[in-house]
């Protein structure tokens, strides 16, 4: 099995979203600077020896300016989305076309992870996501209770949805999915053991920044369930301890070079050196 990260653009937001207490005022600093973070939007292409090319997360749609609500674009501004960041171009740079993808696995259904399903409209590719995540996304859009994080254009009955149910699932041989609620009700991470490069754990938005994992410091306004986030954190660290030391995230890839577990995640601000690399 082999994999590489896909550079799908950059997004900017207030530091209070990824970090609990980010930018909070205090008695001694009542008007702190409103810091902003620019981070990468990523996907991953996994070359599975039996299944073929598998996509993990799909990024944003090419016409996000038309599809995303204005308030979302104000809060989560895509600051870089050049032609090479489009999913089809990123796959082409890796030597594949959209038609080559055999399966799509989504960590969760937020618009910057699932919006790129637009590229696969009309194709009968299986899309694997946790069932509770799928139910929550459809409900959140239908009622308007979570409209914005989830939006209607990709929550479409015509896609070949394949809901999963379980805390740990070996979807394909050596392709392990772990339920990591907190950021959403049923976010899932991916662990792979590679023959030459060791273990990688793509934990998606469980960790947006290195501080979330290393602090540890929970997410800020991006957090849906505080207690669940801590349980997911302990699950990741326990799994990391079993195979080495380290972890990471799939919307936020970085490697921990000193660890037995290589991590595609945890710091989206340090990615440029990793795009284009292929781990085996």
N, C-alpha and C positions, 0 to 999 in steps of 0.2 A: 504494500500500500504506500502511496505517495501523496503529498498534498502541497499546495501553494496558496498563498494569500492573494486576494484580488483587491486592487485599489479602486474603490467605487466612489471616491470624492471626499470632501471635507464638510463638516458641519460645526457651527459655532453656537454656544449657548452660555447662559449665566452659570457661574461656578456653583451656585446653590442647587442646581439640578443634579450634578454627579456627586456632590460631597455634602454630607450632613453637617450643618453649621457653616457651610461656605458663604462668606460675605455677611455673616450675622453681626449685628451691632452689639456693642457691650457698653458698660458704664464709662469705661475709659476711652472707647472708640465708638461714639454714637453714630458716626457717619462714615463707615468704612468704604473703601474703593470697591465698586461693583466689578469684580474680576470676571472675565469671560474666558472660556476655554475653546480652542479649535481642535477638533479631533477627527480621526479618519472614519469613514464609512467603509466597512470591508465585508467581503465574502470569503469563502474558501472553496477551492476546487480539490476534491479528493479523488485520486485515481485508484479505484478499488479493483483488485485483480480479478474478481468474479462478476461484479456488478457493472463495472465501467465507470465513467466520470459521474461523480455525485457532487451537486452544488449544496453548500451550506450557507444559507442566507443569500438574499438577492438584492439588497440595497434599495435605492430609490428608483422610481420610474423616470424615463427620459423627459416626460412632460410634467414633472412635479409642480412647476409653477402654475399650471392649470388645475391640477388635482388636489394640491394641498390647500387647506383653508388659510386665508391671509394671516390669522393670528398664529398659526403653527409656523409659518414662514418668518414671522417676527421673532418668535421665541426660539426657534431652531432654524437658524439661517444657514442654508447650504451656500458656503462661500467658494467652493470649487467643484464644478461638475462639467469638466471638459469632455469632448468626444471620447477620449481614451478612458474616462471613468464610467462610461455606459457599460452595462453588464455584457452586452454582446461584444464590445471592443475588448474588454478585459479578458473575456474567454478566448477571443481570437489571439490575443497576445500570448496566451498560455498554450496555444496550439489547438484550440477546440472551437466548435460552433455551437449555437444554441441547440441545434438538432442532435448533437452528440450527447447531451446530458440525459442520463438514464433515470435519475431520481433527484428530487429536491428535498432537503431537510431544512426546516425553519426553526431557529432557536425560539422565536416568538413572533407575534404578528403585528408588532408596531410598524408604522409606515416606512421607516428607514431600513427595515429588515425584510419586509414582505412586499413592499411596493414594486420591486423589480419583477414580480410575477407577471407584470404587463408584457414583458418580453416573451412569455410562454403562452400567451393567450391563444387558444385554438389548438394547443398541443395536449395530448393526453398523458402528460408526465405525472407520475405519482408524487404528491406533495405531503410529506410527513411532518406532523406537528402534534403536540399533545392535545388530546381531546378537550380537556378543560380550557386550554388556551383558545381553541377554536370556538367553543361555546361562549366564552367570555367576550371574544372579539365581536362575534355576530350580535350578541346581546348588547354590548356596549355601543355599537353603532345603531342598532335598531331603536334603542331607547334614548340615545343621545347622552347616556351617562358617562361614556368614555370616548365620545367622538372627538377626534383630534389626534390622540395617540394611535387609534385605529380609524381608518376611513374606508368608505364603501367600495372604492373602485376595484380593489383586489379581493374583497370578501364576496366572491362570485361563485354561484352554484355550479358554473360550468367547469371550474377547475376540478382536478381529480384529487380531492382531499382524502388523505389516509390518516385518520386520527389514531394516536397512540395512547396507551394507558399504562402507567407504571413508573415507579421510582428509578428503575434501571432496566434498560432494554438493549439487547444486542441486536440491533436492526439488521445489520449485515455482519458477516464474520469479521471480528476485530474492530467493529464500529459500534462503540458503546455510547448510549444516550442516557443522561442523568437528569432527572427532574430537579430544577433549582428555582422554586418559587421565591418571590420577594419583590422583584422589579415588576413582574406580572404574576398572575396566579399559577402559571405552569410553563415558565421558561425552561428550556432544556439545553444542557451542554453536551459536548461531544468529546470523548476520550479515544485516542488512537495510539497504539503501540507500533512504532515504526522500526523496521529491522536495523537501520543504521543510525538514526537520529534520536531514538528513545521515545519517550511518551510525551504526547502533546494533549493538552486539555483545552478545548475551545469553550469558554464559559459564557460567551456573549455578554449581555449587559448586567449580569451578576456583578461584574467589576467593570466600571468605565475607566477608572484611572488606577495607577499603581497604588495610590494611597488607600483605595477601597480594600485591596487585598493585603498590602503590607502593613497598614496601620494597626489593626484593621479599622477602617472608617466607613460606615454604611453610606449608601447613596443618600442624596438629599431629596429634593422634590420629585425625583424619578422613582422613589420607593413607594410601593403599594402596601407592603406588609412587612413591618419592621422585624417582628419575631421570626417570620419565615425567612427573611434575608439572612439572619444569623444562623439559622439551621442549615441553610444552603452553604453558607460560608464554612461551617464546620464539616459539612459533607465533602466539600472540595479539598479542604486541608487534610482531612483524614485520608482521602484517596491519594492525595499527593504524597503523604507520609508513607503510604504502602509501596510506592514505586520510586521514591526519591524525594525531592523537595522542590516545590514550586507549583505554580498554577497560572491560569490566565483566562483570557476572554475572547470571544469570537467577534465582537464588534470592535475590539480594542486590542490588536495583537502586538505583543512584544515577547521576546524569549528571555527567560532567566538563565543566562549562560552558565552560571555556577551550579545549577540544579540538575538533579537526575531527571526531573520532569520538565520538558520544554514547554513553554506556554505561548500559545497564540492568543494573547490577550493582555489585559490589565493596564495598558497605557497607550491610548490611541495617539498620543502626541509624539511617540518615538518609533514610528513605523517605517519611515522612508527607506531605511536600509534593508527591510525585510520583504518589501514587495518585489516580486520577480524571482525570489529564491524558491527552490523546490526541495522539500525535505523527503527523504526516503527511509 
